[in-house]
């Protein structure tokens, strides 16, 4: 039996510039951070040759091709496993429409578990590349690449995409006091709105040719935020996040709505340095950067939303349980 633990993430600045149709020509950049909320994947050998998959529903099939869960189906194909396994996925939060990269965390954690099941060690870079191949190339999802790399590497990642298909991950190491300060300034609130990210991202991809100035600004703001954080200026992240939200909300019609706009403005009026919806937008979680002394008022203004306490997670996907035994013996 193998169990992997893979972190979710909050996108700080630069989301949207990790879409291939943009970064291959212009180069993209994203600053994100893994958080202490996880997806768990369990892979267990079965006595028979069937495939059992347990998630929000249960599937029992005799052939990989018959699986409805496309991520599991393609991961099994990629790993070359044809049967005799039971796979269970669990998450710390509801996965649908969270904006915290849960789909990619499932893919990365699943690949990690399947390769460990076969006795294979793979690097974080390979896990991220293979997860991108499954989600973008095989399943044709209109998504970017930041989530897969955040899930595989963990920590605070300054990620550069392209030009071309090159991806460079620079993990930002902070001193313990600075890390605590930055962590304490991050607040996460559930909007209560779920949405299908594929619809927003599909429109966003279609709009890329007409949104180059906004995407260039998002890319450059990610660099400003990353450089500021390295220099110990956490306020630079909040300022860049605030500016980036104004650019991001123009990328597609579904990125924001009146409820989200009101929540962002309420947080800023209460003393937050930045506020935005995580992920593609349209719902999920509201990320707020705010000095500790102003957080009581921010929480009061956003009392209608459920707060999700978070900490930064330094580690990426990892195997937390690994027991090999022959069930036939």
Backbone bond lengths (Angstrom), bond angles and torsions (degrees), N, CA, C in turn:
res aa  C-N    CA-C-N  psi(-1)  N-CA   C-N-CA  omega(-1)  CA-C   N-CA-C  phi
1 X - - - 1.468 - - 1.520 109.22 -
2 X 1.331 115.22 136.42 1.449 122.29 178.16 1.524 108.43 -121.59
3 X 1.346 117.16 137.27 1.456 121.71 172.25 1.520 108.11 -128.86
4 X 1.337 115.79 126.72 1.461 120.12 174.82 1.522 110.00 -111.63
5 X 1.326 114.66 151.55 1.464 122.77 177.21 1.525 107.04 -123.49
6 X 1.337 116.16 120.89 1.458 121.03 -174.44 1.520 109.49 -128.18
7 X 1.346 118.27 128.69 1.470 119.94 -174.03 1.517 113.15 -76.52
8 X 1.320 114.85 153.77 1.453 122.20 165.52 1.525 107.65 -85.50
9 X 1.332 116.41 177.00 1.461 118.47 -176.34 1.514 111.21 -144.13
10 X 1.328 116.15 158.88 1.461 121.80 167.82 1.524 107.05 -112.75
11 X 1.328 115.45 127.90 1.454 119.97 174.23 1.516 108.66 -80.69
12 X 1.318 117.03 123.19 1.461 120.60 -177.21 1.527 111.18 -89.15
13 X 1.320 116.69 -62.66 1.465 120.92 -177.28 1.527 109.14 -143.24
14 X 1.318 116.79 142.95 1.469 121.01 172.59 1.504 115.30 102.86
15 X 1.344 118.03 -3.46 1.451 120.04 179.25 1.521 111.79 -57.23
16 X 1.315 116.68 136.18 1.455 122.50 -175.47 1.512 111.86 107.38
17 X 1.354 116.80 -29.11 1.461 119.26 177.77 1.525 111.57 -83.86
18 X 1.342 116.76 -0.63 1.467 121.01 176.45 1.528 111.70 -94.06
19 X 1.327 117.13 8.61 1.459 120.42 174.95 1.522 109.46 -80.64
20 X 1.338 118.00 131.82 1.475 120.96 -174.31 1.526 113.81 -55.38
21 X 1.329 117.79 -37.24 1.465 119.76 -178.00 1.519 112.43 -64.42
22 X 1.329 117.06 -19.17 1.467 120.27 175.53 1.522 111.86 -97.00
23 X 1.338 117.21 -54.12 1.466 118.56 -168.38 1.526 113.40 -70.98
24 X 1.317 118.68 -25.44 1.465 119.44 -179.30 1.522 112.09 -61.40
25 X 1.317 116.19 -30.22 1.466 120.24 179.68 1.515 112.95 -101.55
26 X 1.324 117.55 -37.66 1.466 120.93 -171.19 1.523 113.69 -107.32
27 X 1.325 117.63 -17.05 1.454 120.88 -174.74 1.520 110.72 79.46
28 X 1.326 117.26 129.43 1.457 121.43 -179.62 1.513 111.52 -116.40
29 X 1.318 115.10 165.01 1.472 119.88 178.03 1.513 108.85 -152.80
30 X 1.315 116.36 135.45 1.462 122.11 -177.66 1.522 109.41 -136.79
31 X 1.315 116.22 137.10 1.461 122.30 170.54 1.517 107.50 -110.24
32 X 1.331 116.96 121.42 1.464 120.11 178.01 1.521 110.33 -140.50
33 X 1.318 115.86 172.11 1.461 120.22 -177.22 1.522 109.95 -143.81
34 X 1.328 115.67 131.99 1.464 120.56 174.15 1.526 109.10 -74.41
35 X 1.338 115.71 146.07 1.460 120.65 -178.96 1.527 110.18 -122.86
36 X 1.329 115.56 167.73 1.467 121.17 -174.34 1.525 112.35 -84.42
37 X 1.305 116.66 42.76 1.459 123.93 170.18 1.519 106.35 -123.46
38 X 1.349 117.08 135.63 1.453 119.06 -163.36 1.520 113.72 -131.69
39 X 1.321 114.08 159.31 1.459 123.72 165.55 1.524 106.80 -107.52
40 X 1.324 115.93 133.72 1.466 121.65 177.91 1.526 109.17 -112.82
41 X 1.317 116.12 136.02 1.461 121.38 176.78 1.521 108.50 -123.97
42 X 1.320 115.62 128.21 1.467 122.08 178.05 1.527 108.19 -112.63
43 X 1.311 116.48 127.72 1.467 122.21 174.83 1.524 107.55 -121.17
44 X 1.314 115.39 123.19 1.466 120.77 -175.42 1.531 109.67 -131.15
45 X 1.316 115.40 138.21 1.462 120.58 175.83 1.530 109.96 -69.21
46 X 1.335 116.13 141.90 1.456 121.81 177.92 1.525 111.09 -108.54
47 X 1.321 115.05 157.70 1.465 121.31 177.57 1.532 111.12 -70.90
48 X 1.347 115.94 -34.79 1.470 119.90 179.76 1.524 109.76 -99.98
49 X 1.332 116.55 -173.79 1.466 121.49 -176.84 1.528 113.07 -98.32
50 X 1.333 117.56 5.35 1.459 119.70 -178.85 1.533 111.12 -75.38
51 X 1.325 114.61 169.70 1.461 122.19 177.45 1.527 107.57 -118.26
52 X 1.314 116.46 120.32 1.466 122.43 176.36 1.533 107.38 -108.63
53 X 1.337 116.30 131.51 1.464 120.85 177.43 1.527 108.20 -130.23
54 X 1.323 115.79 122.85 1.463 122.34 -177.47 1.525 109.52 -115.66
55 X 1.322 116.81 117.84 1.461 121.82 173.52 1.520 106.04 -143.06
56 X 1.322 121.06 -128.75 1.466 120.05 176.76 1.526 110.72 -71.22
57 X 1.306 116.55 -12.94 1.452 123.55 172.23 1.523 108.10 -137.54
58 X 1.330 117.32 178.50 1.463 120.86 -179.37 1.528 108.70 -123.38
59 X 1.312 115.21 132.20 1.457 121.16 176.25 1.532 109.53 -119.62
60 X 1.321 115.51 137.97 1.461 121.77 173.35 1.526 106.90 -131.29
61 X 1.318 116.72 113.89 1.460 121.04 -177.61 1.518 109.10 -135.06
62 X 1.326 115.54 161.91 1.463 120.63 176.73 1.521 112.19 -101.06
63 X 1.366 116.38 -12.05 1.455 120.21 179.50 1.527 110.03 -130.45
64 X 1.321 116.18 140.14 1.468 120.54 178.39 1.521 110.48 -55.94
65 X 1.323 116.72 -39.98 1.466 121.99 -175.94 1.531 112.91 -60.29
66 X 1.324 117.28 -21.25 1.465 120.81 -175.82 1.531 113.26 -88.15
67 X 1.331 118.00 -3.62 1.460 120.62 -179.61 1.529 110.93 -70.00
68 X 1.334 116.39 135.98 1.452 121.51 176.19 1.528 111.91 -83.27
69 X 1.325 117.15 -28.43 1.467 121.37 179.04 1.522 107.65 -73.88
70 X 1.330 116.56 102.12 1.459 119.90 -170.27 1.525 113.38 -67.17
71 X 1.326 118.00 -32.58 1.458 119.72 179.15 1.526 110.90 -66.89
72 X 1.333 116.56 -42.83 1.461 120.61 177.53 1.524 110.32 -66.12
73 X 1.304 116.30 -43.66 1.472 120.85 -179.99 1.529 111.08 -57.90
74 X 1.332 116.80 -49.66 1.457 120.05 -176.78 1.530 111.97 -72.17
75 X 1.322 117.27 -32.10 1.467 119.74 176.79 1.529 111.09 -66.67
76 X 1.332 116.81 -40.53 1.461 120.22 176.66 1.520 110.63 -64.08
77 X 1.321 116.98 -41.53 1.465 120.16 175.51 1.530 110.50 -59.43
78 X 1.323 116.47 -46.51 1.461 120.60 -176.86 1.524 111.33 -64.32
79 X 1.334 116.37 -38.51 1.469 120.10 -179.81 1.521 112.64 -80.66
80 X 1.325 116.92 -12.00 1.467 120.02 179.39 1.512 114.00 75.87
81 X 1.346 117.13 25.79 1.467 121.53 178.76 1.527 108.09 -98.69
82 X 1.323 116.35 124.96 1.461 120.87 -172.00 1.520 113.96 -104.99
83 X 1.323 118.85 -13.09 1.454 119.85 -179.46 1.515 111.89 170.66
84 X 1.338 115.03 -178.15 1.454 120.90 177.09 1.517 114.42 74.46
85 X 1.356 116.83 27.70 1.467 119.57 -179.94 1.523 110.69 -134.14
86 X 1.317 115.09 154.56 1.457 121.80 171.34 1.518 107.55 -121.67
87 X 1.331 115.98 130.47 1.462 122.03 -175.84 1.521 109.16 -122.34
88 X 1.326 115.61 129.61 1.468 121.15 178.33 1.519 108.77 -127.59
89 X 1.347 116.94 133.38 1.460 120.96 174.88 1.525 109.56 -115.74
90 X 1.323 115.36 136.97 1.462 123.06 179.03 1.525 108.13 -133.21
91 X 1.323 117.11 151.48 1.463 120.27 -179.81 1.515 110.52 -140.72
92 X 1.347 115.21 151.71 1.458 120.80 178.57 1.518 112.72 -73.92
93 X 1.325 116.85 -20.06 1.461 120.85 179.29 1.517 108.66 -133.76
94 X 1.337 118.80 160.88 1.467 119.56 172.74 1.516 109.09 -58.44
95 X 1.340 116.89 127.44 1.458 119.74 -170.40 1.519 113.81 -79.94
96 X 1.315 118.63 -29.80 1.462 120.73 -172.73 1.521 111.22 -71.50
97 X 1.326 116.60 120.50 1.455 121.42 172.47 1.511 115.52 68.29
98 X 1.325 118.81 27.13 1.460 120.75 -176.82 1.521 112.83 -78.38
99 X 1.332 116.95 -29.38 1.457 120.40 -174.72 1.511 113.23 77.77
100 X 1.329 117.37 12.94 1.463 121.99 -178.92 1.530 112.45 -108.70
101 X 1.325 116.71 14.29 1.460 120.76 175.40 1.507 114.36 77.11
102 X 1.327 117.90 27.65 1.462 120.44 -172.93 1.530 113.21 -65.30
103 X 1.328 117.39 -36.52 1.461 119.88 -179.48 1.526 111.14 -60.40
104 X 1.327 116.05 -44.43 1.460 119.62 179.54 1.522 111.63 -70.60
105 X 1.328 117.51 -33.03 1.470 120.01 176.07 1.519 110.61 -64.63
106 X 1.340 117.08 -37.40 1.460 120.53 175.12 1.522 109.94 -62.16
107 X 1.337 117.18 -46.19 1.457 121.04 -177.06 1.522 111.28 -64.22
108 X 1.329 116.59 -46.76 1.467 120.56 179.47 1.523 110.63 -63.33
109 X 1.339 117.01 -46.93 1.463 120.49 -179.08 1.512 112.62 -64.74
110 X 1.329 116.66 -36.87 1.458 121.18 178.34 1.518 111.54 -66.49
111 X 1.329 117.26 -47.09 1.463 120.24 177.19 1.527 111.01 -59.93
112 X 1.329 116.19 -42.95 1.460 120.82 179.13 1.529 110.71 -59.00
113 X 1.332 115.79 -44.14 1.465 120.66 -179.31 1.529 111.49 -67.14
114 X 1.323 117.17 -42.24 1.471 120.16 -178.53 1.525 111.57 -66.61
115 X 1.327 116.66 -39.87 1.465 118.60 177.96 1.527 110.84 -69.08
116 X 1.331 117.87 -38.88 1.461 120.39 176.13 1.526 110.62 -63.81
117 X 1.316 116.93 -37.59 1.468 122.68 176.96 1.525 110.74 -58.15
118 X 1.329 116.17 -33.31 1.457 121.68 178.53 1.525 113.18 -88.88
119 X 1.341 115.67 0.42 1.457 119.60 -179.75 1.510 113.56 80.04
120 X 1.347 117.26 21.70 1.460 121.87 -178.00 1.519 110.82 -105.71
121 X 1.325 116.76 136.03 1.456 121.95 173.80 1.525 108.98 -99.61
122 X 1.312 116.47 132.94 1.464 120.81 179.19 1.522 109.16 -129.40
123 X 1.322 115.79 148.20 1.461 121.00 -178.98 1.525 110.34 -78.05
124 X 1.335 115.43 164.87 1.463 120.35 176.00 1.520 110.14 -61.12
125 X 1.320 117.03 -39.07 1.463 120.61 179.93 1.525 111.32 -62.19
126 X 1.337 116.52 -43.28 1.460 119.51 -179.75 1.523 110.74 -67.75
127 X 1.328 117.24 -40.10 1.470 119.73 177.51 1.527 110.82 -58.76
128 X 1.336 116.46 -45.75 1.460 120.46 -179.22 1.523 111.07 -64.33
129 X 1.339 116.92 -44.79 1.467 120.64 -179.74 1.523 111.46 -61.79
130 X 1.319 116.15 -43.13 1.468 119.78 -179.15 1.527 111.27 -68.96
131 X 1.335 116.75 -37.63 1.465 119.70 177.52 1.521 110.58 -64.26
132 X 1.337 117.23 -39.97 1.467 120.74 175.94 1.520 110.63 -62.35
133 X 1.318 116.80 -41.26 1.466 120.36 179.57 1.523 110.88 -60.80
134 X 1.332 116.62 -40.05 1.468 119.91 179.75 1.521 110.99 -68.67
135 X 1.330 117.23 -51.97 1.463 120.31 -173.04 1.524 112.89 -72.18
136 X 1.325 116.45 -43.44 1.469 120.13 -173.45 1.521 112.07 -89.00
137 X 1.340 116.76 -48.16 1.471 120.05 -174.12 1.527 112.45 -83.03
138 X 1.342 116.95 -45.83 1.470 119.41 -174.76 1.525 112.72 -85.35
139 X 1.338 116.36 -42.86 1.468 119.31 -177.59 1.524 112.62 -93.42
140 X 1.325 116.90 -6.03 1.465 122.48 174.65 1.523 113.07 58.90
141 X 1.340 116.68 36.53 1.463 119.38 177.38 1.530 109.19 -78.76
142 X 1.328 117.87 137.27 1.472 121.21 -177.48 1.528 111.92 -81.77
143 X 1.322 116.27 53.94 1.462 120.91 -172.32 1.517 110.68 -114.51
144 X 1.340 115.17 169.43 1.445 121.32 175.93 1.519 111.52 -93.55
145 X 1.350 114.95 -165.73 1.458 120.38 -173.22 1.522 114.17 -112.56
146 X 1.333 119.06 -2.70 1.460 117.72 -173.52 1.522 112.86 -67.09
147 X 1.340 117.87 -36.60 1.458 120.42 -174.26 1.519 112.34 -63.53
148 X 1.318 117.20 -41.66 1.456 121.32 -178.00 1.534 110.89 -64.08
149 X 1.324 116.23 -41.94 1.469 119.76 -179.46 1.526 111.38 -71.76
150 X 1.334 117.40 -38.03 1.461 120.36 176.67 1.522 110.93 -61.73
151 X 1.335 116.66 -42.37 1.464 121.32 -179.44 1.518 111.71 -66.99
152 X 1.324 117.04 -38.84 1.461 120.81 -176.56 1.526 112.21 -76.40
153 X 1.339 117.19 -39.30 1.466 121.13 -173.80 1.527 112.90 -92.69
154 X 1.333 118.71 -35.67 1.457 120.97 -175.01 1.519 111.42 70.75
155 X 1.327 116.25 -175.26 1.454 121.41 178.91 1.515 112.61 70.79
156 X 1.328 115.71 -163.45 1.467 122.73 175.26 1.519 106.74 -98.37
157 X 1.322 117.11 117.90 1.460 121.68 -172.22 1.518 112.07 -113.42
158 X 1.314 115.34 126.59 1.459 123.59 169.33 1.528 105.03 -100.91
159 X 1.332 116.48 105.49 1.463 120.82 -170.36 1.521 109.68 -113.66
160 X 1.329 115.55 128.63 1.468 121.45 176.13 1.525 108.90 -108.00
161 X 1.327 115.12 134.01 1.463 122.31 -179.65 1.534 109.27 -116.80
162 X 1.364 115.63 131.07 1.461 120.10 175.98 1.534 111.24 66.73
163 X 1.323 117.85 -168.22 1.460 122.74 -0.42 1.518 110.30 -63.33
164 X 1.322 116.16 159.80 1.449 118.75 -168.32 1.515 109.10 78.05
165 X 1.327 116.27 -148.71 1.462 120.74 -176.33 1.527 113.06 -109.91
166 X 1.306 118.14 13.41 1.463 121.54 -179.85 1.523 110.29 -73.03
167 X 1.331 116.14 138.96 1.462 122.40 176.34 1.526 108.02 -126.71
168 X 1.327 116.53 128.71 1.465 122.36 178.78 1.523 108.48 -122.07
169 X 1.327 116.55 124.18 1.463 121.90 -178.96 1.525 109.34 -108.44
170 X 1.300 116.76 122.03 1.462 122.78 176.36 1.522 107.36 -117.23
171 X 1.332 116.62 108.41 1.463 120.27 178.96 1.528 109.30 -82.27
172 X 1.324 116.04 128.08 1.460 121.64 -176.34 1.522 109.26 -87.63
173 X 1.304 116.48 116.29 1.469 121.87 178.39 1.526 109.44 -94.22
174 X 1.305 116.54 119.20 1.450 121.73 179.39 1.526 110.54 -104.89
175 X 1.320 116.39 153.54 1.452 119.29 171.87 1.527 108.28 -65.06
176 X 1.310 116.20 157.35 1.470 119.80 -177.89 1.530 112.57 -56.85
177 X 1.342 119.29 -45.23 1.474 118.70 179.43 1.533 112.57 -63.57
178 X 1.349 116.63 -41.05 1.460 119.52 -179.69 1.517 110.72 -68.29
179 X 1.314 115.84 -38.04 1.469 119.76 178.38 1.529 110.22 -61.69
180 X 1.317 116.86 -44.69 1.464 120.79 179.37 1.525 110.83 -63.19
181 X 1.338 116.06 -42.82 1.460 119.10 -179.62 1.529 111.25 -62.90
182 X 1.325 116.24 -45.88 1.465 120.13 179.87 1.522 110.52 -63.52
183 X 1.319 116.04 -43.18 1.463 121.26 179.15 1.521 111.21 -61.49
184 X 1.324 116.37 -42.93 1.464 120.46 -178.33 1.525 112.42 -67.39
185 X 1.323 118.00 -19.58 1.463 121.52 -178.63 1.532 112.89 -89.92
186 X 1.343 117.47 -2.56 1.463 121.39 -179.57 1.525 110.14 -97.81
187 X 1.314 116.36 123.91 1.462 122.64 177.13 1.526 108.47 -122.50
188 X 1.334 115.94 143.45 1.460 120.72 -178.04 1.526 108.88 -130.83
189 X 1.336 115.91 127.31 1.457 121.87 -177.73 1.523 109.45 -126.47
190 X 1.337 116.15 137.23 1.462 120.89 178.56 1.516 109.89 -84.92
191 X 1.326 116.78 122.63 1.465 120.80 -177.21 1.518 112.67 -73.01
192 X 1.329 116.78 -20.11 1.455 120.67 -175.09 1.514 113.09 83.57
193 X 1.344 116.09 1.22 1.465 121.35 -179.66 1.523 108.69 -105.58
194 X 1.325 116.93 126.28 1.461 119.94 172.75 1.527 107.84 -106.84
195 X 1.327 114.86 148.38 1.452 119.61 -178.99 1.513 108.99 -149.56
196 X 1.319 117.30 162.41 1.447 121.94 177.17 1.524 108.39 -95.22
197 X 1.327 115.99 110.39 1.458 120.36 -174.80 1.518 112.26 -61.70
198 X 1.340 117.31 -31.94 1.462 120.00 -176.97 1.520 111.72 -57.01
199 X 1.339 117.23 -36.84 1.463 120.41 -178.82 1.529 111.17 -65.76
200 X 1.340 116.10 -45.03 1.468 120.51 179.64 1.518 110.41 -66.75
201 X 1.339 116.70 -44.99 1.448 120.41 -178.08 1.523 111.97 -67.49
202 X 1.339 116.80 -32.80 1.455 120.05 176.46 1.522 110.90 -62.43
203 X 1.344 116.00 -44.81 1.468 119.88 177.32 1.520 110.97 -66.42
204 X 1.335 115.78 -39.15 1.457 120.04 -179.87 1.526 110.92 -62.17
205 X 1.340 116.34 -42.38 1.462 120.36 178.18 1.519 110.74 -63.02
206 X 1.322 116.77 -42.11 1.461 120.87 179.82 1.531 111.65 -64.58
207 X 1.344 117.12 -25.60 1.464 121.46 -177.08 1.523 113.84 -91.04
208 X 1.336 118.25 -3.83 1.459 120.80 -170.70 1.520 112.85 -53.78
209 X 1.307 117.86 -46.35 1.469 120.42 -176.81 1.525 112.31 -58.41
210 X 1.336 116.99 -27.20 1.462 121.17 -178.98 1.526 113.29 -99.44
211 X 1.335 116.88 4.92 1.468 120.12 -177.59 1.532 111.59 -127.68
212 X 1.300 117.79 25.43 1.472 120.78 -177.78 1.533 111.89 -59.79
213 X 1.342 120.59 -45.07 1.478 118.72 179.21 1.525 113.16 -59.02
214 X 1.335 117.14 -41.20 1.463 120.25 179.08 1.528 111.18 -66.39
215 X 1.316 117.24 -40.81 1.463 120.89 179.33 1.526 110.97 -68.33
216 X 1.328 116.84 -38.32 1.468 119.57 175.78 1.530 110.15 -60.89
217 X 1.330 116.31 -40.46 1.460 120.00 178.57 1.524 111.09 -64.47
218 X 1.327 117.04 -42.87 1.467 120.70 178.15 1.521 111.19 -61.06
219 X 1.311 116.66 -44.12 1.474 121.15 178.10 1.527 110.82 -59.71
220 X 1.337 116.42 -47.00 1.461 120.16 -176.97 1.528 111.51 -69.34
221 X 1.332 117.34 -34.83 1.466 120.38 177.79 1.529 111.55 -65.69
222 X 1.339 116.54 -32.84 1.470 119.54 176.04 1.523 110.06 -61.80
223 X 1.328 116.67 -39.29 1.457 120.32 177.24 1.509 112.23 -66.71
224 X 1.327 116.91 -41.04 1.466 121.26 178.16 1.529 110.33 -61.59
225 X 1.339 116.58 -44.88 1.462 120.84 -179.31 1.524 111.25 -65.51
226 X 1.332 117.12 -42.96 1.468 120.80 -179.67 1.524 110.70 -64.52
227 X 1.331 117.11 -43.89 1.466 120.44 179.78 1.526 110.69 -65.62
228 X 1.331 116.65 -39.44 1.455 120.03 178.35 1.513 111.87 -63.58
229 X 1.333 115.99 -41.64 1.464 120.15 -179.68 1.527 110.54 -64.71
230 X 1.321 116.91 -42.16 1.472 120.41 177.54 1.533 111.10 -60.54
231 X 1.331 116.09 -32.95 1.464 120.67 -179.43 1.528 112.67 -84.09
232 X 1.347 116.55 -0.10 1.462 120.36 178.52 1.507 114.36 88.15
233 X 1.333 117.42 11.20 1.468 121.71 -178.19 1.521 109.13 -100.52
234 X 1.331 116.63 90.54 1.466 119.67 -179.27 1.528 111.19 -70.73
235 X 1.332 117.75 -24.27 1.463 119.60 177.78 1.518 111.76 -63.57
236 X 1.339 116.35 -27.14 1.466 119.95 179.10 1.515 111.03 -63.46
237 X 1.340 116.55 -32.62 1.458 120.23 178.59 1.523 109.85 -67.65
238 X 1.324 116.83 -46.32 1.455 120.45 179.47 1.517 112.31 -61.06
239 X 1.334 116.78 -43.02 1.466 120.39 -179.59 1.525 110.93 -64.83
240 X 1.346 116.06 -42.63 1.463 120.09 179.27 1.522 110.71 -67.47
241 X 1.337 116.45 -38.54 1.460 120.68 178.65 1.522 110.32 -62.52
242 X 1.336 116.40 -41.52 1.465 121.21 -179.56 1.528 110.71 -63.35
243 X 1.327 116.65 -46.72 1.461 120.56 178.94 1.527 111.41 -66.23
244 X 1.316 116.33 -37.92 1.465 119.90 -176.92 1.528 111.12 -66.50
245 X 1.334 116.73 -33.61 1.461 119.07 -179.95 1.528 110.59 -64.41
246 X 1.324 117.11 -38.43 1.464 119.86 178.57 1.524 111.45 -63.92
247 X 1.328 116.94 -35.01 1.470 120.23 176.67 1.516 110.89 -75.85
248 X 1.323 116.32 -41.57 1.467 120.15 -174.92 1.527 112.01 -65.91
249 X 1.313 117.40 -36.26 1.465 119.81 -175.56 1.527 112.15 -68.48
250 X 1.347 117.44 -10.35 1.468 120.43 177.10 1.529 112.53 -92.07
251 X 1.337 117.79 -4.83 1.462 120.07 -172.74 1.523 113.00 -74.44
252 X 1.338 117.45 -27.35 1.468 121.51 179.35 1.521 107.79 -158.51
253 X 1.311 116.30 155.43 1.471 120.08 -175.24 1.520 112.95 -66.58
254 X 1.337 118.27 -27.18 1.455 120.77 -174.93 1.511 115.19 -90.38
255 X 1.343 118.27 1.82 1.465 120.29 -175.19 1.527 111.44 -64.02
256 X 1.344 117.07 -39.80 1.454 120.15 -179.27 1.527 109.89 -132.37
257 X 1.325 114.70 172.69 1.458 121.91 174.41 1.530 107.19 -153.89
258 X 1.310 117.58 179.52 1.456 120.04 -174.36 1.521 112.18 -62.87
259 X 1.331 116.87 -39.18 1.466 119.83 179.97 1.522 110.91 -62.98
260 X 1.321 116.56 -43.29 1.462 120.45 179.77 1.523 110.48 -68.15
261 X 1.336 116.93 -44.54 1.467 120.24 178.38 1.521 111.24 -57.18
262 X 1.329 116.41 -42.79 1.470 120.48 -179.67 1.528 111.03 -65.06
263 X 1.337 116.31 -39.99 1.467 120.26 -179.58 1.531 110.91 -66.89
264 X 1.327 116.87 -42.29 1.462 120.70 178.08 1.526 110.07 -61.07
265 X 1.326 116.76 -46.66 1.469 120.23 -178.60 1.526 111.18 -65.42
266 X 1.330 116.90 -37.96 1.470 120.19 178.51 1.521 110.78 -62.37
267 X 1.324 116.82 -41.11 1.462 120.28 179.34 1.522 110.86 -65.40
268 X 1.328 117.19 -43.72 1.467 120.94 179.99 1.526 111.01 -65.22
269 X 1.328 116.46 -41.58 1.462 119.99 179.06 1.529 112.16 -64.05
270 X 1.335 116.23 -26.33 1.465 121.20 -178.76 1.528 112.83 -86.79
271 X 1.334 116.90 -0.99 1.463 119.34 176.07 1.503 116.18 112.80
272 X 1.336 117.46 5.81 1.464 119.87 175.20 1.524 109.83 -70.71
273 X 1.332 116.66 148.85 1.467 120.32 177.67 1.518 111.72 -88.22
274 X 1.339 116.97 -18.78 1.454 120.81 179.21 1.510 110.32 -163.99
275 X 1.337 116.24 155.38 1.469 121.34 177.06 1.520 108.16 -157.94
276 X 1.317 115.97 141.23 1.465 121.42 179.47 1.513 108.82 -163.91
277 X 1.324 115.98 161.93 1.451 120.58 173.12 1.523 108.22 -85.02
278 X 1.312 117.20 138.56 1.455 120.90 179.95 1.529 110.31 -77.10
279 X 1.315 115.52 158.71 1.452 120.58 176.61 1.515 112.46 70.38
280 X 1.329 115.50 -148.78 1.460 121.00 -175.66 1.512 112.41 -68.66
281 X 1.342 117.84 -22.04 1.457 121.67 -177.98 1.521 111.06 103.55
282 X 1.310 115.07 -175.17 1.456 120.69 177.53 1.508 114.87 85.49
283 X 1.327 118.01 -9.77 1.459 121.67 -177.56 1.514 110.11 162.17
284 X 1.331 115.92 -153.78 1.459 118.99 -178.65 1.513 111.05 77.59
285 X 1.330 116.90 -129.05 1.458 122.19 -174.12 1.524 112.01 -110.30
286 X 1.322 114.54 144.62 1.460 122.55 174.36 1.524 108.14 -98.51
287 X 1.331 116.39 121.28 1.463 122.28 177.68 1.517 108.83 -96.74
288 X 1.327 116.46 129.95 1.462 121.90 -178.64 1.528 108.64 -125.88
289 X 1.326 116.61 133.05 1.455 121.03 170.59 1.522 107.42 -105.11
290 X 1.321 115.80 128.00 1.465 118.28 -171.11 1.523 110.96 -156.08
291 X 1.348 117.96 133.00 1.472 120.05 172.99 1.530 110.18 -57.55
292 X 1.305 115.83 146.99 1.462 120.92 -175.20 1.525 111.51 -57.50
293 X 1.328 116.55 -37.19 1.465 119.18 -175.45 1.538 113.16 -68.34
294 X 1.332 117.34 -16.56 1.466 120.24 179.45 1.526 113.54 -102.76
295 X 1.309 116.86 0.46 1.465 119.13 -170.69 1.528 113.42 -72.37
296 X 1.318 117.57 -29.68 1.469 118.64 179.44 1.530 110.46 -61.14
297 X 1.324 116.50 -43.44 1.463 120.61 -179.26 1.533 110.22 -68.72
298 X 1.324 117.00 -40.32 1.466 120.21 177.96 1.526 110.34 -59.74
299 X 1.317 116.70 -44.65 1.467 120.19 179.79 1.531 110.91 -63.26
300 X 1.317 116.44 -37.44 1.469 119.40 177.86 1.528 110.75 -64.52
301 X 1.332 117.10 -42.56 1.467 121.16 -178.46 1.529 111.71 -68.53
302 X 1.334 116.49 -28.27 1.467 120.77 -178.29 1.528 111.30 -107.03
303 X 1.322 116.79 27.08 1.462 121.50 -174.47 1.521 112.77 -62.35
304 X 1.324 118.16 -21.99 1.471 120.77 -179.99 1.521 111.87 -72.78
305 X 1.327 116.15 -14.23 1.468 120.74 179.82 1.521 109.91 -103.35
306 X 1.316 116.07 149.41 1.464 121.56 177.79 1.518 109.52 -84.74
307 X 1.320 116.74 125.28 1.463 120.15 178.35 1.530 110.01 -82.64
308 X 1.319 115.21 138.85 1.460 121.77 174.72 1.523 107.67 -111.41
309 X 1.342 118.27 105.29 1.471 119.93 179.39 1.528 110.08 -62.83
310 X 1.322 116.96 135.57 1.469 120.35 -179.48 1.516 110.72 -135.59
311 X 1.318 113.98 155.86 1.455 123.20 168.83 1.524 107.96 -129.36
312 X 1.315 116.34 158.99 1.455 120.28 176.28 1.517 109.25 -72.98
313 X 1.318 116.26 141.81 1.468 121.89 -179.03 1.528 108.88 -111.59
314 X 1.326 118.06 114.97 1.467 120.38 -175.22 1.524 114.64 -75.45
315 X 1.331 117.64 -19.88 1.457 120.42 -173.65 1.522 111.54 -106.88
316 X 1.325 115.05 147.31 1.455 120.75 174.85 1.518 110.54 -88.82
317 X 1.322 115.63 -160.56 1.467 121.17 -178.59 1.526 110.47 -55.55
318 X 1.334 115.68 135.42 1.464 119.13 179.50 1.521 110.62 -149.16
319 X 1.324 114.58 155.85 1.458 121.39 176.09 1.515 107.61 -84.92
320 X 1.332 116.95 122.46 1.467 119.77 -179.20 1.531 111.82 -107.56
321 X 1.340 117.64 -8.52 1.465 121.26 176.56 1.516 107.66 -151.71
322 X 1.326 115.67 130.77 1.456 120.08 -177.39 1.537 108.83 -149.11
323 X 1.316 114.96 102.39 1.459 120.31 177.81 1.520 108.74 -127.79
324 X 1.316 116.15 120.82 1.460 121.37 178.46 1.521 108.56 -106.40
325 X 1.312 115.56 126.79 1.456 120.01 173.97 1.513 108.78 -149.07
326 X 1.308 116.41 152.51 1.450 121.57 -179.72 1.520 109.20 -90.81
327 X 1.345 117.43 108.42 1.471 118.54 -176.49 1.524 112.12 -72.48
328 X 1.322 115.97 -7.98 1.475 119.36 177.23 1.530 111.30 -89.45
329 X 1.342 116.28 -14.97 1.453 119.41 -173.70 1.519 113.37 -84.25
